[in-house]
Amino acid sequence: MKVTIYNRQKVQKIPGETVKLIEKAVKSCVKSEGFPYKCEVVITLTDNDEIREINKEYRGIDKPTDVLSFPVLEYVNGKPEILPSDIDPVTKRVSLGDIIISVEKANEQAEAFGHSTEREFAFLAVHGMLHLLGYDHETVDEEKVMFSKQEEILNGLGLRRE
C-alpha cells in the first residue's frame, strides 16, 4: 500500500514519528479489512481555515471539522465495486481516495479528551480510512460497527483510550 502525506499547514511542526504513525494506522485498516488489491491513499494535513473552506464547498457546512474523507470506490453489501478502470495501468494500484485532517482540531480534541496528539492523529486517520473502505455512521447500527472497528484497530496499535 502506498500512503502519501502532504503537510499544508504551518500551525505546528509534525514530527516524523507522527507521520509514520498515521501511515501505520491507515495500513492497519487496509490489512484488517483484507482489501484484495494493491492500493493507495492521499492524506493532507491542514489548518482550520482550509478545512472549513473544504467543508463548506463539499458539505455545505461553514465551520471547521476534524477530518474529511473523499472515497473513490463504491461499496455494495460491504464489498468494493472495482472496475478495470479503477486500477492504475502503471502502478497496478487502486486509489481509495483522500483524507484531510485539521491539525488544529486534532490538537484541540486531544486536549479535550485527555490523550496524546499522536493518538488523536491516529484516530482521525483510522476514522477517515474506514470511510474510504465503505464504513459510515449515519445510523445507530452503522455507528456501532464503525466505532467498534476504530477501537479494535487503535487497540491493535497500542493506542488504547486512557
N, C-alpha and C positions, 0 to 999 in steps of 0.2 A: 504494500500500500504506500502511496505517495501522499505526504501531507505537506502542503505549502502554507507557511505562516507569514503574513505581512503585518508589520507594525506601523500603522499610520497615525499614531498618536504621539504627543510629546508630554503627556501628563506625568509619566514615570518611566524610568528605565526598567525594561523587562529582563530579568536575569535569564541566562541561558538555561538554567535548571527548570525554570517555569515553562519556557518554550518546549523543552524536552518532555515535561510532564503533560502538557497539552497534547503533544503528539502521541505520547504513550496512551493517554486517555481515549483519544479517538480510535487508535488502533485496537484498543481493548474492546471497544464497542463493535467494531467490524468482526473481530475474532469471536466474540461471544455470540454474534448473530450467525456466524458461519457463512458470511457473504461469499457467494460462489465465484466471484470474478476478481481479477486484479482491479484495484480501484484507486481513486484519488479524491481529495477534498482540499478546498482552499479555506483558510481561516484568516480573518482580518481582525486585528486588534485596533480599536479606535477609541475616540472620546465621546462624551455625552452629546456634544453638538452634532457630530456626524451621524451617530446612530439615531438621534432624534429626527434628523432630515430623512434618513432612510426609512424609519418607522412611519413618518408622515407620508412619504411618497408611496410606499408599498402597502401600508396597513391603514392609512388614514388616521393615525394616532399621532398627534403633535406633542409627543413627550419622549424623553429618552427611555430606553429599556435596557435590560442586561444582555440579552442575546437574541439574535435573529437568525433564522435558518431559511435557506432557499434551496429546497430539494430539486433535483433534476429528474429523478425517476418517479414513475407512478407505481403504486403498490396495490395489488389485488389479493384479498384474503391473506395479507401478510407476506406475500411473495412479490419480489420486484419484477416488473414487466420490462425486460431488457430486449430491445430490438437490435439487429445488427448495426444500425446507425448509431447506437449508444456506445459502441466500442470504438475507441480511437484506433484507426488503422495502423498508426505508427507505434504507439506505446502499448496497445492492446489493453488499455485501462478503461474502466467505466467511471465517468465523473459522477460523484454522488451529490455534489452541489457546493454551496458556500455557507459558511458560518461567520457571523460578525459578532464580536464581543466588545462591550464597553469596558475599558479598563477602569474608568471612574466608578461605574456601577459595581464591578467586581470588588473593588476596594471598599465601597460603602456597605455592600452586603456582607462581606467577610467580617467587617467590624460589627455590624448589626447582629449577625448570627454567632459571633464569638469564636470564629475559627480562622485559620490561616488564609491569606490571599491565594496561596497555591491550591488549597482545597477548593476555593471558590472558582478559580480559573478552570480547574479540572471538572468541577460540577457543571459549569456553563458549557464547556466543550462537550461533555457527555450528553447533556440535555440537547444541545444543538445537533449533535451527531445522531442521536436517536430519532430526532425529527427527520433527518436525511434518510434514515433507514426505515421510514414508514410509520413510526410511532407518533401518537398525538395524545392530547389530554383534554379533548373537547367534552367528553362525558366522564362520569364518575368511574365507570369501568375502565375506560382508556387510561385515565389518570392513575388508577391503582396499578395497572400493568406497567406503564411507562416509569412511574416513580419507583416502583419496586426494582425494575431493571437498572435504573440510575444508581440506586443504593448498592445493588449487587456488584456493579462494575466498580464503583468508587471503593467499596469494601475490599474488592479484589486487588485494588491498587494500594491498599493500606491507608485509605483516606476516610476512615470512619467518622461519623458525627461525634463531636466532642461533647 
